[in-house]
Amino acid sequence: MRFRAITKATAIILAVTCLIVCVAIIAFDWREVRPRLPEIQAAFNTYEPEDRNVPPNVADLIWKLDDKQEVHVNAQVASTLVSPSLPMKAGVWHVRNFMWSLLLPLHFDKQSRTALYCHSLLYENGRGLSSAAAYYFHKQPHELTSVQVAGILAIARSPSMNSPTRHPDRYAQNTAHLLNAYATP
């Protein structure tokens, strides 16, 4: 008899907790995310065409690496969208970043999230896949090989530490790691 009372109480607590979490997610969506959607869409429309339309070979590599937890598309996009100009504590920033990454798939399709991700990639001289492709390989994104895309993604993890000019050994090691992760089933 006592076991059933604990089970019912636990079920009630879990149900109330789930309800509170759902209300918090919906409130965050309406308060934080939805008001910024026009601004994000306007910024997205200013991207160069090669940044907006990510080539299929690049998108395929990125999403396979995302599935294997080697890159984190939604988290990276969310971290660029969470306003760094607002003063906030680290814990608050992490919660906002988590909520944004949770809600991104509801507002943006896979192609848009890929384009936002590619536009936010950092490298030694700036930001963006097309800029990095031109800087390192003198190519457009659609001309890149898998090795070159993996190299740019390795650089984006830590632009100064994975620089092919300053640390070619770390660059090669991280590029090989990403290619191995991509190739394994």
PAKOL-164172 format. One record per residue: residue in three letters; x, y, z of N, C-alpha, C, O in turn. Coordinates in steps of 0.1 Angstrom, whole numbers, plus 2048, in hexadecimal, padded with zeros to 3 digits. Layout:
BEGIN
ALAXYZXYZXYZXYZ;...
% end
This chain:
BEGIN
MET8087F480080080080080980D8008068167F9;ARG81380C80881C81880982381A7FC8258267F8;PHE8278107F582E8117E88258187DE82A8207D6;ARG8188157DD80F81C7D480E82B7D780D8337CD;ALA80E82F7E380D83D7E78198447E181884F7DC;ILE82583E7E38318447DE8318457CF83584F7C9;THR82C83B7C882B83B7BA8228457B582584C7AB;LYS8168477BB80D8517B781285F7B98118687B1;ALA8198617C481F86E7C782A8717BD82B87C7B8;THR8328677BA83C8697B083786C7A283C87479B;ALA82C86579E82586879282087679182187D787;ILE81A87B79C81588879C82089279B81F89C794;ILE82B8907A28378997A283D8997948408A478F;LEU83E88E78D84388D78083A89477683E89B76D;ALA82D89377882389976F8248A87708248B0766;VAL8258AD77D8268BC77F8338C177A8338CC774;THR83E8BA77C84B8BE77684A8BF76784F8C9762;CYS8448B57618438B575283B8C174D83E8C7743;LEU8308C47548288CF7518308DC75282F8E574A;ILE8378DE75D83F8EA75F84A8EB75484C8F674F;VAL8508E175185A8E17468548E573985A8ED732;CYS8498DF7368428E272983E8F172983F8F871E;VAL8388F673483490473484090D73384091772C;ALA84C90973985891173885D91272A86291C725;ILE85D90672386190671585890F70C85D916704;ILE84B90E70E84291670684492470984492D700;ALA84592871684793671985493B71485594770F;PHE85F93371486C93870F86A93A7008709436FA;ASP8639316F98629326EB85A93F6E785F9466DE;TRP8509426EE84894E6EB84F95B6F084D9656E9;ARG85795A6FA85D9666FF86B9696F986E9756F6;GLU87395E6F68809606F188295E6E38889656DB;VAL87D9526DE88094D6D18779546C687D95A6BD;ARG86A9536C78629596BD8649686BA86396C6AE;PRO8669706C486897E6C08759806B887698A6B1;ARG87F9776B988B9796B288B9736A489597569C;LEU88196B6A188096469488196D68888996A67E;PRO87A97968887B98267C88A98767B88F98966F;GLU89098A68689E98F6868A79856808B0988678;ILE8A69786848AE96D6808AC96B6718B5969669;GLN89F96B66D89C96965F8A29746568A797264B;ALA8A198165B8A798C6538B698A6528BC98D647;ALA8BC98665D8CB98465C8CE9796538D897964B;PHE8C696E6538C896364A8C796763C8CF962633;ASN8BE9706398BC97462B8C897D6268CA97F61A;THR8D098262F8DC98A62B8E89816288F2986623;TYR8E797462B8F396B6298F596A61A8EC96C612;GLU9019686169059656088FD9586048FB95060C;PRO8FA9585F78F394C5F28FA93F5F58F39355F8;GLU90793E5F490E9325F790E92E60691092360A;ASP90B93860F90993561D8FB9316208F9928629;ARG8F19366198E393261B8E09246168D991C61C;ASN8E692160A8E49146048F090B6068F990A5FE;VAL8F19046118FC8FB6148FC8EF60B8F28E9609;PRO9078ED6049088E15FB9048D46029078D260E;PRO8FE8CB5FB8FA8BE6019058B66079048B0611;ASN9118B660191C8AF6069218B46149258AD61D;VAL9208C26159248C862291A8C562C91D8C2637;ALA90D8C76299028C56329028B66379008B4643;ASP9048AD62E90489F63290F89C63C90D895646;LEU91B8A163992689F6439238A565092689F65B;ILE91E8B165091B8B865D9108B16659128AF671;TRP9068AC65E8FB8A56668FF89766A8FA893675;LYS90889166390D88466791688567491587E67D;LEU91E89067392689367F91E89768B921895696;ASP91389E68890A8A26939038966999028956A5;ASP8FF88C6918F988069690387969F8FF8726A9;LYS91087A69C91A8736A492087B6AF92A8786B5;GLN91A8876B191D8906BC92B8966BB9328996C5;GLU9308976AE93D89D6AC93C8AC6A99458B46AD;VAL9318B06A392D8BE6A391F8BF6A89188B66A9;HIS91C8CB6AD90F8CD6B39088D96AC9098E56B0;VAL9008D66A28FB8E16998F18EA6A18F38F66A2;ASN8E78E46A88DE8EC6AF8E48F46BA8E19006BC;ALA8ED8EE6C18F48F56CC8FC9006C78FD90B6CD;GLN9038FE6BC90C9096B79039156B29079206B4;VAL8F89116AB8F091C6A68E99236B28E99306B2;ALA8E591C6BC8DF9226C88E992B6CF8E59366D3;SER8F69276D08FF92F6D790293C6CF9059476D5;THR90093C6C29029496BB8F59526BB8F695E6BA;LEU8EA94B6BE8DD9536BF8DA9586CD8D39626CE;VAL8E09526D78DE9576E58E69646E58F29646E3;SER8DF96E6E98E597B6E88F097D6F28EE97D6FE;PRO8FD97E6ED9089806F690998E6FC910990705;SER9019976F69029A56FB8FA9A67088FC9B0710;LEU8F199D70C8EA99E7188F39997248F998F722;PRO8F39A172F8FB99C73A8F49907408E8992744;MET8FA9857428F49797488FF97074E90A97074A;LYS8FA96975890495F75E9059537558FC95174D;ALA90F94C75791294074F90793674F903930745;GLY90193375B8F692A75C8EA92E7548E392674D;VAL8E793B7548DC94074C8DF93F73D8D693B735;TRP8EB9427398EF94072B8ED9327278E893071C;HIS8F192872F8F091A72B8E191672A8DE90E721;VAL8D991B7338CB9177328C591D7258BD91671E;ARG8C892A7238C29307168C892970A8C0927700;ASN8D492570A8DA91E6FF8D39116FD8D090D6F2;PHE8D190A7088CA8FD7078BC8FE7018B88F76F9;MET8B59087068A790B7028A790E6F389E9096EB;TRP8B09176EF8B191A6E08B490E6D88AD90C6CE;SER8BD9066DC8C18FA6D48B58F06D48B48E86CA;LEU8AD8F06DE8A18E76DF8968EC6D58908E46CF;LEU8958F96D488A8FF6CC88E9026BE8859046B6;LEU89A9026BA89E9056AD8988FB6A2893900698;PRO8978EE6A58918E669A8828E969887C8E568E;LEU87B8EF6A286D8F36A086B8FE697861900691;HIS87590769687491368E87C91468187991B678;PHE88690B68088F90B6748908FD66F8928F3677;ASP88F8FB6628918EE65C8A08EB65C8A88F3660;LYS8A38DE6598B18D96598BA8E26508C68E4654;GLN8B58E56448BE8ED63B8C18FB6418CC900640;SER8B79016478B990E64E8C390D6598CC91665B;ARG8C19036628CA90166D8D98FE6688E290366E;THR8DA8F765D8E78F46578ED9016528F9904655;ALA8E590964C8EB9166478EF91F6528F9926652;LEU8E692065D8EA9286698F792366F8FF92A674;TYR8F891667090490F67591091366D91B917672;CYS90F91166091B91465791F92365892A926657;HIS91592B65991893A65A91F93D667926947667;SER91C93567192293967E93093268193693468B;LEU93492A67894192367A94D92D67B94E936672;LEU95592C68596093568796D92F68196E922680;TYR97593767C98293367798C93E67A988948680;GLU99893D6779A394767B9A09556779A395E67F;ASN99A95766C99896566698A969666986973660;GLY98196266D97396766D96995C67096B953678;ARG95E95C66895395466A94C95065D94C958654;GLY94894465C94093F651947935649953935646;LEU94092B64494592063C94B92562F95692162B;SER94392D62894893261B95593B61C95E93A614;SER95694362696294B62996D94262C979944628;ALA96B93763497692E63897A92662C98692462A;ALA97192262397491A61797D92360E98791E608;ALA97992F60D98193860498F93B60B99993C603;TYR99093D61899C94061F9A693561E9B293761B;TYR9A19296219AA91D6229AD9166159B8911612;PHE9A291560D9A390C6019A19135F49A290D5E9;HIS99D9205F599B9285E99909225E09919215D4;LYS98591D5E797A9165E096D91B5E696C9225F1;GLN9629195DF95591B5E395190E5EB9569045E9;PRO94790F5F49439045FC93F8F75F49428EC5F8;HIS9388F95E99348EE5E19408E65DA93E8DB5D6;GLU94C8ED5DA9588E75D49608DF5DE96A8D85DA;LEU95D8E05EB9658DA5F69638CB5F69588C55F3;THR96E8C45F996D8B55FB96A8B360A9698BC612;SER9678A660D9648A361B96F8A662496D8AA62F;VAL97B8A361F9878A66289888B562B98B8B9636;GLN9858BE6219868CC62397B8D162C97D8D9635;VAL96F8CB62B9648CF6349678CB6429658D264B;ALA96C8BE6439708BA65197B8C365797B8C5663;GLY9848C764E98E8D16539898DE65898D8E3662;ILE97F8E36519798F06559718ED6629718F666B;LEU96A8E26639638DF67096D8DD67B96A8E0687;ALA9788D76799838D56839888E368898A8E5693;ILE98A8EC67E98F8F968198490068A987907694;ALA9778FF68696C90568D96B90169C9669096A4;ARG9708F569F9708F16AD9798FA6B69758FD6C1;SER9848FD6B198D9066B899690D6AD9A19086AA;PRO9929196A899A91F69D9A99216A09B1920697;SER9AC9246AC9BB9276AE9C291A6B19CE9196AC;MET9BC9106B79C49046BA9C48FA6AF9CD8F26AE;ASN9BA8FB6A69B98F269A9BD8F968D9B98F4683;SER9C490368E9C890B6839D290367A9DC8FD67F;PRO9CF90166D9D88FA6659E69016639EF8FA65F;THR9E690E6659F39156639FB915670A08913670;ARG9F591667C9FC9166899FE90968FA08906695;HIS9F490068D9F48F26939F08E86899E58E268B;PRO9F88E667F9F48DC6749F28CE67A9E98C7674;ASP9F98CA6849F78BD6899EA8BB6909E38B168E;ARG9E68C56989D88C469E9CD8C56949C38BE695;TYR9CF8CE68A9C68CF67F9C48C16789B88BD676;ALA9CF8BB6759CE8AE66E9C78A36779C089B672;GLN9CB8A36849C589A68D9B689B68F9AF89268E;ASN9B28A86909A48AA69299C8A86859908A3686;THR9A28AB67A99B8A966D99989A66B98F895667;ALA9A489266E9A388366D99987D676992874673;HIS99888368298E87E68C980880687978877688;LEU97D88C68197088F67C96D88667096288166E;LEU97788466797587B65C97286C66096A86565A;ASN97A86866A97785A66F96985967596384F673;ALA96586367D95786368294D86367794385C678;TYR95086A66D94686B66194685D65A93B859656;ALA95185765995284A65194C83E659948835653;THR94D83F66694883366E93983366E93283D66E;PRO93382766C92482666C91D82967991182867A;
% end
